[in-house]
């Protein structure tokens, strides 16, 4: 039994595919460095990530797969699920071994596994668009804190940039400790054609940030004076539209899972 060990990056996995074909072997599975090896492992091969090898494998996939299939591979990787690594490795190997048509073979367990994981990520992407709640700081910046199961922020940023391009905002992932900041484009820059893009940010010291990573609330010292009033109005509206005779907690939990509640104004 041969096991491939890689660094947990997409480039590392693509390099593992390249090495498997170069060495003319098919490993039993792929694991990240530091994972416990299976009991009957005879050989553990360490994959050294090579960007050029990864680029060549990705370019080969683009020749064999449709744009939609390539998107599903990229999206599934954002799941950050360890159970994705082996199916994706085998899926990519089958693309080069079989050729066109692999992406539509949903009877294949590896193709189905990658596709289903991608769908889960896309579903959470939709929920992020629905459930992100913003608070306004005194300087006019709007803050939204999230903690999704999957790394979906890269998939939703374009949505918020399109719809909130007239105001500065920060969406921060408390679980992965990074976020995206958008600054309103000055009038002069619009005339000159300069395009301000969203910037990926991290904090060197999260203990000093002016908001809570637990519930996403801004400190009162930086919260806008009228934001608390708007939050109270929103909670009042949320209660007013409720028809008690038609309460269905099970459906509400299905539509609005409890893990999102701690960052939602109307559920605090």
C-alpha positions in Angstrom: 0.0 0.0 0.0 1.4 3.3 -1.1 0.3 6.6 0.5 1.0 10.1 -0.8 1.6 12.9 1.7 1.0 16.5 0.6 0.9 19.9 2.3 -2.9 20.3 2.2 -2.9 22.9 -0.6 -4.6 22.7 -4.0 -1.1 23.0 -5.7 0.1 20.2 -3.5 -2.7 17.9 -4.6 -2.2 18.8 -8.3 1.5 18.1 -7.8 0.6 14.7 -6.4 -1.4 13.9 -9.6 1.6 14.9 -11.7 4.0 12.7 -9.6 1.6 9.8 -9.8 1.7 9.8 -13.6 5.4 10.4 -13.7 6.1 7.5 -11.4 3.5 5.3 -13.1 1.7 4.4 -9.9 -1.6 4.8 -8.2 -1.5 5.4 -4.5 -4.1 4.0 -2.2 -5.0 7.4 -0.9 -3.6 10.9 -0.2 -3.1 12.4 3.2 -1.6 15.6 4.6 1.7 15.6 6.3 1.3 14.7 10.0 -1.8 12.5 9.5 -1.7 9.0 11.0 -0.7 6.5 8.4 -2.9 3.4 7.7 -2.0 0.2 9.5 -0.8 -1.6 6.4 1.0 1.2 4.8 4.2 -0.1 3.0 5.4 3.2 1.5 4.7 6.8 2.2 5.8 9.2 -0.6 6.1 12.9 0.4 4.9 15.2 -2.4 7.0 18.4 -2.7 4.7 21.1 -4.0 5.8 22.5 -7.3 3.9 25.4 -8.8 4.9 24.5 -12.4 3.7 20.9 -12.1 0.5 22.2 -10.6 0.0 24.7 -13.4 0.5 22.0 -16.0 -2.0 19.7 -14.4 -4.6 22.5 -14.1 -4.0 23.5 -17.7 -4.6 19.8 -18.7 -7.9 19.8 -16.8 -9.0 22.9 -18.6 -8.5 21.1 -21.9 -10.6 18.0 -20.8 -13.3 19.5 -18.6 -16.0 22.1 -19.1 -16.0 25.5 -17.4 -18.7 24.3 -15.1 -16.8 21.2 -14.0 -13.7 23.3 -13.4 -15.8 25.6 -11.2 -17.1 22.7 -9.2 -13.5 21.5 -8.5 -12.5 25.0 -7.4 -15.6 25.4 -5.3 -15.3 22.0 -3.7 -11.8 22.8 -2.5 -13.2 25.7 -0.5 -15.1 23.1 1.7 -11.8 22.5 3.5 -13.0 18.9 4.2 -10.3 16.2 4.5 -12.7 13.7 3.0 -12.4 15.6 -0.3 -8.7 15.0 -0.9 -8.8 11.3 -1.9 -11.9 11.5 -4.2 -10.6 14.7 -5.9 -7.2 13.1 -6.5 -8.8 10.0 -8.1 -11.3 12.2 -10.0 -8.5 14.2 -11.6 -6.5 11.1 -12.4 -9.5 9.6 -14.1 -9.9 12.8 -16.2 -6.5 12.2 -17.7 -6.9 8.4 -17.9 -10.4 8.4 -19.5 -10.6 11.8 -21.1 -13.8 13.6 -22.0 -17.1 12.6 -20.3 -15.6 11.9 -16.9 -17.4 14.9 -15.4 -20.8 13.5 -16.4 -20.3 10.0 -15.0 -22.2 10.5 -11.7 -22.2 6.7 -11.2 -18.5 7.1 -10.4 -18.3 7.6 -6.6 -15.4 10.0 -6.8 -17.1 12.3 -9.3 -20.3 12.2 -7.2 -18.4 12.9 -4.0 -16.6 16.0 -5.5 -19.9 17.3 -7.0 -21.9 16.8 -3.8 -19.3 18.6 -1.7 -19.3 21.5 -4.2 -23.1 21.7 -3.9 -22.8 22.0 -0.1 -20.4 24.8 -0.5 -22.6 26.6 -3.0 -25.6 26.2 -0.7 -23.7 27.8 2.2 -22.6 30.6 -0.2 -26.3 31.3 -0.7 -27.0 31.4 3.0 -24.1 33.8 3.6 -25.8 36.2 1.2 -29.0 35.9 3.1 -27.8 35.9 6.7 -24.9 38.4 6.9 -26.0 41.3 9.1 -24.0 44.6 9.1 -23.4 47.1 11.9 -22.4 50.7 11.2 -19.3 52.2 12.9 -18.9 55.9 13.7 -16.6 56.3 10.8 -19.3 55.0 8.4 -17.8 51.6 7.9 -20.2 48.6 7.9 -19.1 45.5 9.7 -20.4 41.9 9.1 -18.9 39.0 11.1 -19.4 35.4 10.0 -18.2 32.0 10.8 -19.3 29.6 8.0 -18.6 25.9 8.0 -16.8 26.3 4.6 -14.5 29.0 3.3 -17.1 30.7 1.2 -16.1 34.4 1.6 -14.3 34.4 -1.8 -17.5 33.4 -3.4 -19.8 36.1 -1.9 -17.6 39.2 -2.1 -18.5 40.1 -5.6 -22.2 40.0 -4.6 -21.6 42.6 -1.8 -19.3 44.7 -4.0 -22.0 45.0 -6.6 -24.8 45.8 -4.2 -23.0 48.0 -1.6 -20.4 49.8 -3.8 -21.4 53.2 -2.4 -20.3 52.5 1.2 -17.2 51.1 3.0 -17.6 47.7 4.5 -15.7 44.9 6.1 -16.8 41.2 6.1 -14.7 39.2 8.6 -14.5 35.4 9.0 -14.0 34.8 12.7 -13.2 31.1 12.2 -10.5 31.6 9.6 -9.2 34.9 10.9 -9.3 36.9 7.7 -11.8 39.2 5.9 -12.4 41.5 3.0 -12.5 45.3 3.2 -14.1 47.5 0.6 -13.6 51.3 0.5 -16.0 53.6 -1.2 -14.6 54.9 -4.5 -14.0 58.7 -4.4 -15.7 60.8 -7.1 -12.4 61.9 -8.6 -11.2 58.3 -9.0 -14.5 57.4 -10.8 -13.8 60.1 -13.3 -10.3 59.0 -13.9 -11.4 55.4 -14.3 -9.5 54.0 -11.3 -11.1 50.8 -10.0 -10.9 50.3 -6.2 -10.9 46.6 -5.5 -11.7 44.6 -2.4 -8.7 44.0 -0.2 -8.1 40.9 1.8 -7.1 41.7 5.4 -5.9 40.0 8.6 -5.3 41.4 12.1 -1.9 40.9 13.8 -3.6 41.1 17.2 -7.3 40.0 17.2 -7.6 40.8 20.9 -7.4 44.5 19.9 -10.1 44.6 17.3 -13.1 46.8 18.1 -15.6 43.9 17.8 -16.4 40.6 19.4 -15.4 37.4 17.5 -17.9 35.5 19.6 -21.1 37.4 18.6 -19.8 39.9 16.0 -21.0 42.9 18.0 -19.1 46.2 17.6 -17.9 47.9 20.8 -20.2 50.6 22.0 -17.3 53.1 21.8 -17.2 52.7 18.0 -20.8 51.9 17.2 -22.7 54.5 15.3 -25.2 56.4 17.4 -28.2 55.5 15.1 -27.2 51.9 14.6 -28.6 50.6 17.9 -31.9 52.3 17.0 -32.0 50.5 13.6 -31.2 47.2 15.3 -34.1 47.7 17.7 -36.4 48.6 14.8 -35.3 45.5 12.9 -36.0 43.2 15.9 -39.4 44.9 16.4 -40.3 44.3 12.7 -39.1 40.7 13.0 -41.4 40.1 15.9 -44.3 41.9 14.3 -44.4 39.8 11.2 -44.5 36.6 13.2 -47.8 34.8 13.2 -47.8 32.8 16.4 -50.5 30.4 15.3 -48.3 29.4 12.4 -45.0 28.9 14.3 -43.0 26.1 12.9 -39.6 25.8 14.8 -38.5 22.8 12.8 -38.9 24.6 9.5 -37.3 27.8 10.9 -34.2 25.8 11.9 -34.1 24.2 8.5 -34.3 27.6 6.7 -32.1 29.5 9.3 -29.7 27.0 11.0 -28.9 27.8 14.6 -25.2 28.2 13.9 -25.9 31.5 12.1 -28.0 33.0 14.9 -25.2 34.4 17.1 -24.3 37.0 14.4 -27.9 37.9 13.4 -29.4 41.0 14.8 -33.0 39.7 15.0 -31.9 36.6 17.0 -29.9 38.3 19.7 
